[in-house]
Amino acid sequence: MVLGLLPLLAGAGAVQAQEEPGALARIRARGALKVALYNDFPPFSARSEQGLQGLDVSLAQALARAMGLQMTLLPFDGDDNMNDDLRNMVWKGHYLGYGPADVMLHVPVDKYFMQQNKQALIFAPYMREQLVLLRDTRRLPQVGAASDLKDLPLAAERGTAAASALIGQSGGMLSSQVHLHEDGVKAAQAVLQGKAAAAYVTRAQAESAIFRAPSKPEGVAIGELPLPGTPAQGWLVGMAIKAGSDDLGQALQQALQSLRDSGELLALFKQHGLTLTTP
């Protein structure tokens, strides 16, 4: 059963705004769904010789197709925080003249975040992200606590909560061991290349590095290692549209449900080497 958009949002600080009539009608008249995606955000959306590739690109295509529309991508570089990204790509547009899109993917479905951004409707979680430890089992046969990582080379993505948690663990016990990488997939690849004993990254980043490896990696394992300052149960990831565009929200939610019911959503995750963790 498809959950209604308004009941879904009511418990998370639903937006008090005049409904913007005709959002879906205008998109259907145009014939294409304009989707905002992050640049350089593997494994969800990243540049390649074939253009922007990743799970969120595939999902955007599938959503548009399920709605009977073409798909147009609006890739963008993230601003200082996601509040700015929602303003630029969802409800106002960037001061440089581009945006907003009809919908933005990979938005945290979080009650506090939703209350901070009442100009946007955040809904329809399609996956759960979680931090994990990817480790070389030959160098780290078992990990029960952060202290087991002491004196070993570690990897994390620069500027993330994962990196901060690892560096700040036990008063900086591990700080001199942590090498920061441009993104989490590269941090995970450092383990596969023998440059790090472990990487603290998201499950999707770890799985993507393993999936994209030239040969099947041996002697690696993915496990949980909750650290202070990180969400033990992970976080939900969904989409955002401009507040008041409830007809568009219902159509997107129905499209997502149809992908889930048909098995296409699961197939998209498998296509990119990722595990679909039910929200």
GUDRENSE-344928 format. One record per residue: residue in three letters; x, y, z of N, C-alpha, C, CB in turn. Coordinates in steps of 0.1 Angstrom, whole numbers, plus 5000, padded with zeros to 4 digits. Atoms other than C-alpha are relative to their C-alpha. Glycine has a CB too. Layout:
BEGIN
AlaXYZXYZXYZXYZ ...
# end
This chain:
BEGIN
Met500849885000500050005000500950125000499150005012 Val499249875001501350354991499650095011499850074986 Leu500349914989501550575021499750144994501250015010 Gly500349875004499950915017501150105003498750055005 Leu498949914997502351205015499750085012500250104988 Leu500249924988500651425041500049935013498650074998 Pro499850084988500251155067501549975003499349875000 Leu498650034998503951065062500750125006500749964987 Leu499349884996504951425068499550065013500050104990 Ala500749934989502551515096500849985013498649955002 Gly499350024988504651355123501450065000500149855002 Ala498649955001507851525112499950154997500849934989 Gly500049865001506751885112499550044986501350075003 Ala500449975013504651915080499950154997498649944998 Val499949865004504952235061498650075000500650024986 Gln501249925000502252495067500150104988499750075013 Ala499849915012502052645032498849984991501349974992 Gln501050015010499552715005500449904989499750144994 Glu499650095010499452434980500250074987498949894999 Glu499749955013501052514947499449924989501650014998 Pro500750085009498552394922500749984987498650064997 Gly499550025013499652244890501449964998499750114992 Ala498650035001503252144898500249884991500649975014 Leu499950125008502751794883499550034986499249895006 Ala500649975013500651934854501150074992498750085001 Arg499049925008503452174844501249914996500650115009 Ile498950105004506051884845499549914989500449925012 Arg500650095010503751664824500050084987498649955004 Ala500049925012503351954799501450014994499450145003 Arg498649995004507151984797500449874995500950055011 Gly499650145005507451604793501249945007500250004986 Ala498850054994510451564815500150045015501350064993 Leu499849984985511251534853501450055002499749875008 Lys498749944998514151764863500549955014500050154998 Val499650064987516151584890501450065004500149844999 Ala498749954995518951744911500749895007499750125010 Leu499150104995521851514919501450075003500249884991 Tyr498649954997525251584936501049954990500449955014 Asn498850035008528351594915501049935010500750124994 Asp498950064992531251374927499549945013501150105003 Phe500550064988529251164951499849854998498650075004 Pro500150145002530050804944499749925012501449944994 Pro500450065012528550554943498650044995499949855002 Phe501349965003525350754939499950094987499450085011 Ser500049925012526251014913501450054998499050125000 Ala498649965002529751074899500350004985501049905007 Arg499649985014531351184866500849884995500850134998 Ser499250105007532650924842500150044985499449865002 Glu500049975014533450904805498749994993501049904993 Gln501450025005529850804800499050115005499549865003 Gly500949894994528551114819499849965014498750004993 Leu500350024986527051114853499449855002498950105006 Gln500350144997526750754867499849985015501049904994 Gly500250044986525550594899498649965003500450115009 Leu501350054996522650454918498950114999500049955015 Asp501149905001520750784921499750044986500550135008 Val500349975014521150844884499049904994501350004991 Ser500950115004519550504877498650015006500649875004 Leu501349984994516850574902499250124994500250025015 Ala500749885006516050914887499449964986501050114998 Gln500550055013515650744853498849915002501149924992 Ala501150094998513450474867498750075006500449895011 Leu501249924995511150724886499450074989500550105011 Ala500549935011510750934855499249914991501150084992 Arg500650095009509950634834498749955006500949884998 Ala501250054993507350504860498950115000500349975014 Met501049895001505650854858499750034985500650125007 Gly500249985014505650834820500650134994498550024998 Leu499349885004508151114816501549974996500150095012 Gln498650005003511651174802500750055013500450094988 Met499249954989514451264827501050094996500649885008 Thr498949905002516651564828500850025013499450144995 Leu499249994988519551584853500450145002501249914999 Leu499549874996520551894871501149975011498950105006 Pro498950034990523951804887500550135006501249924993 Phe499549884994525352044912501149965011498850085007 Asp499050024989528252084937499350045013501250094997 Gly500649974987527152074973500650135006500349895010 Asp499649884993527252404993500549975013498850105001 Asp499450024987528452455028499249905009500150135007 Asn500950094993525452265042498849964992499650055014 Met501150055008522452075030498850105000499549875004 Asn501049905000520152355040500150094988500050095013 Asp499849925012521752565013499749924987501550055000 Asp500350085011521452274989498550004997500649865001 Leu501450005002517752254994499550144995499249975013 Arg500449865005517352634989500450014985500750115009 Asn499549985014519452624957499349914990501449985000 Met500450115010518052304941498549965002500849885002 Val501350044998514552264955498950115001499949925013 Trp501249904998512552574965500350144995499750005014 Lys499849865005514352894953500850014988500750075011 Gly499149985012517152844928501350065005499450074989 His498749954996520852924929500250154995501149924994 Tyr499849865004521953294927500850014987500850075011 Leu499349995013524053204897499149974988501149894999 Gly501050015010520853134878499549874996500550064988 Tyr500650135004520252764877499249945012501249904997 Gly500950064990517652554895498850095002500749985014 Pro500050134993515452474912499649894990499150015012 Ala500450115007514852124900498649965005501049885002 Asp501350054995511551934904500149925012499349924989 Val499850094988512951694929501549985002499349864998 Met498650034997516351634946500049875007500650125009 Leu499850144994517551284955501150015011500349904990 His499050024990519651174984499950105011501449994994 Val500249904990518151395011499749925013498850094997 Pro500350074987518151275048498650025004501050045011 Val501450004995514651195060500150005015499149894995 Asp499749984986515151335095499150115006501550035003 Lys501049914995512551505117500650145003499449945013 Tyr499449874996514951775130500450084987501249985009 Phe499649945013516251845095498850054993500849904991 Met501249965007512751865081499450135007499049895001 Gln500549894993511752115108500850134997500049985015 Gln499149895004514752335097499750054986501449965002 Asn500249975014513652335061498549994996500949904991 Lys501450015002509952405060499650054986499350095010 Gln500349965014510152545024500149874991501050104995 Ala499950125007510752185013499249895006501549964998 Leu500650134995508851855016501049894998498649974992 Ile499050115000511251575025499249875003501150035010 Phe500950124999509651225020500649894993498650044995 Ala499850125008509750885004501449945002499850034986 Pro498750074999512850715019500249884991500349965015 Tyr499850125008514350464995501149915004500250054985 Met498950094994517350335015500450055013501250004990 Arg499449974987519050335048501550004999499549915012 Glu498650005000522650445050500549975014500650144996 Gln499450044987524950315078501550004999499549865005 Leu498650014999528550355088500549865003500650115010 Val499550134998530650045087501550005000499549894989 Leu498550015001534249935091500349894990500649965014 Leu499550095010535749775060501449975004500050064985 Arg498750034995538849585072500749894992499949965015 Asp499250115005541649365060500149905011501550054995 Thr500150104990541049045079501349945004499049894996 Arg498650064997544748945077500750095010500849994987 Arg499449914991545749255096499150035012500350144993 Leu501049984989542549285117499049885000499350134998 Pro500850125000541148935123498650035006500649895006 Gln501249964992538549075148500150145004499949905012 Val500049864994537449415159498750015009499850114988 Gly501149994991535349455190499950145006500349905012 Ala500049874995536249805199501050094993500350015016 Ala499149915008538050115185501449985005499650145003 Ser498750034996541050025206500849904992500049975015 Asp499450115009541649725183500750064988499049904996 Leu499449945012542549975156501350085003499050104995 Lys498849934996545450125175501249954992500249995015 Asp498850035007548750145156499949944986500949915008 Leu500250055013547250055123499650114990498949894999 Pro500449895010546850275091498549994997500849994987 Leu501449995002543250385088499650104989499350035013 Ala500549915010541150555061498650055002500149934986 Ala501349944999538150785060499850114990499750055015 Glu500349895010536451045038500150145007498649984994 Arg499749874995537551405044498650075003500950084991 Gly501149924997534951625061498749935004499750094988 Thr501250084997532551355072499949975015499949874992 Ala500250044986531051255106500949875003498649975003 Ala499250134998532850915101501550045003499949914988 Ala498649964997536251085099500250075013500550104989 Ser499949934987535551315129499949905011498850105001 Ala500150104989534451015150501249925001498849914997 Leu498850084999537550815141501150085006500349954986 Ile498949924995539951105147499850045014500150134991 Gly500249954987538251215179499849895010498850085000 Gln500250114991537950865194501050005011500149874992 Ser499250014988539250845230501050115000500749865001 Gly499149894998540751185230501050014989500650005013 Gly499049995011542451155196501049884999500750125001 Met499150125000543950805202500449964986499349895008 Leu499750055014543750725165500350114990498849924995 Ser500049895009544151065150501350004991500150135007 Ser498850015009547751015137500049894990501249995009 Gln500150125009546750695120499150024988499649885008 Val501149985010543850835099500550084988498850065007 His499749935012544550925063498650034993500949914990 Leu501349955005541751135048500050004984499750145005 His500150025014540551065012498950104994499849864996 Glu501049915007538551264987498649965001500450014985 Asp501450064998535551034990500249875007499349994986 Gly500050124992534550725009500449884992498749985006 Val499650115009534950494979501549994999499450014986 Lys498550005001538650594976500649955014500550144997 Ala499550044987539050545014499949845001499250065011 Ala500250155000537650185010501049944991498549974996 Gln499150065009539850124980501449995006500150084987 Ala498750014994542850195002500249875008500250125010 Val499950134993542049885022500249894989498749975008 Leu499850105010541749674990501450004994498950024989 Gln498749985006545049814978501249975010500250134994 Gly499050034990546849725011500650135006501149924995 Lys499549884994547350095020499550035013499850114990 Ala500649984987545150085050499549875005498850104999 Ala500550124994544149815075498550005001500649985014 Ala501549984998540549955078499650134995499649975014 Ala500649875004538250225065498750015006499950014984 Tyr501349974994535350385083499250084990500250075014 Val500849945011532850455055498649965001500749974987 Thr501450065000529250395046500049874993499150104992 Arg500150145006528150045036500050014985498749935005 Ala500149985015527350175001501450034994499150114996 Gln498649975005530950314997500949875001500650115008 Ala499250124999532549995010499649894989499849935014 Glu500450095010530349774988500350044985498449985001 Ser499749955014530949994957501549974997499750154999 Ala498650035002534749964962500249864997500850055012 Ile499850155002534549584964499449964986499349925011 Phe500750045013532149564934500850054988498650074999 Arg499349945011534349794912501549954999500050155001 Ala498650055000537649614921500249924987500249925013 Pro499650085013539449464890499849855002501450034996 Ser500250144997539349124907499449995013501449924999 Lys500750024988537348974935500950015012499349875000 Pro499149984989538949104967499949885010499750135008 Glu500050114990539948834993500550065013500849884995 Gly499549964987540548875030499550145004501550014999 Val500649874995538249175035498649975006499950104989 Ala501350024994535149205057499450135003500149915013 Ile500849884996532449465064499349975013499050044988 Gly500750024987531249495100499650145006500949925009 Glu500549884993529549745123501050045011498649985006 Leu499249954989531549965147499550135004501650014995 Pro500649874996529350225163501050085008498749985008 Leu499149924993531450515175499250125006501250054992 Pro500749884995530350815197499950114989500750055013 Gly500249905009528851085176499549964986501350074997 Thr500550055013527650855148498649935003501049904993 Pro501350064998524050725144500149844999499050044990 Ala499850154999524150355155499149934990499749955014 Gln500950075009521150265133500050064986498650015005 Gly499949945013522150475104499050114998499949904989 Trp500949905003519950725086499249974987500750145000 Leu500850025012517150725061500350104989498550015003 Val499749915011517750875026498750004991501249954992 Gly501149995008514851005005500150114990498750025008 Met500049895010513951294982499350125006499349954987 Ala500649884996512751654985499450074988501050095007 Ile500649925010510451874965499650135007498749934993 Lys500449874995509152234969498749985009499850104989 Ala501250014992506652274997498850054992500250095013 Gly501349975006503052284985499849924987500050144996 Ser500150085013503752054954499549865004501450004993 Asp500450134995501751774970499649904989498850025009 Asp500450095011500451634936501349944995499350084989 Leu498750055005504051594925500549895010501150114998 Gly499550094989504951434959499249864999499850065013 Gln500750125000502151184956500449914988498550034999 Ala499650075012503151094920501449935002500050094988 Leu498750054998506751044930500049885010501050105005 Gln500150104990505850834960499449874994499250045012 Gln500750115007503550614939501049934990498850044993 Ala499050055009506350574913501049925008500750114992 Leu499050084992508850464940499449875005500450095012 Gln500650134995506350214954499949904989498650045006 Ser500250105011505750064920501449944997499550084987 Leu498750065002509550024916500349905011501150115000 Arg499750104989509749854950499149874998499650075014 Asp500950125002506749624943500449914989498550054998 Ser499650085012508049514909501349945001499950094988 Gly498750064998511449434922501150094993500149864995 Glu499149925008513049704900501050085009499350104991 Leu499249924990514349904930501249915004499250055011 Leu499050104995516149594943501049974988499449875004 Ala499150035011517549524908501050124997499249984987 Leu499149885002518949884906501249995010499250135001 Phe499050014990520849834938501049894997499449975014 Lys499150115004522249494926500850044988499249884997 Gln499349965012523249654893501250085004499150084991 His498949914995525549894913500849935011499550135004 Gly499350074990526749624937499750045014501550024998 Leu500449954987524849764967498949915006499650144999 Thr501050074993522649614993498850105003500549955014 Leu501249924997519049754995499649975015498949974990 Thr500450014986518449805033498750075001501150065009 Thr501449944999514749855039500050115010499049895004 Pro500149894991514050195054499249975012499450124993 
# end
